[in-house]
Amino acid sequence: METFIESKVFNQKLAGKAVRIKGFDIDGGNWDRLFLVKDVKGEYITLINCQGEEIEDVHIENFEHAEDGLKITVLEEKE
């Protein structure tokens, strides 16, 4: 029996960042959109879409469940 297991969580530094999320969630929904990360709560991130509407918390499982699972890219301003 394993006494300890590795826990994966989102990086707290994602909060306030613009991100592109692309791929399929665990329910088979297709994503290819830009978001602002409103909050990071361990295994969950809260997203805001381009219309300013808050999306429900997204669990890290959506990014790990399959090869075509969600992929997140942090967008950075170029000078």
Helices and strands as residue ranges (DSSP letters): G 12-14, E 18-24, E 30-41, E 44-48, E 54-59, H 61-64, E 71-74
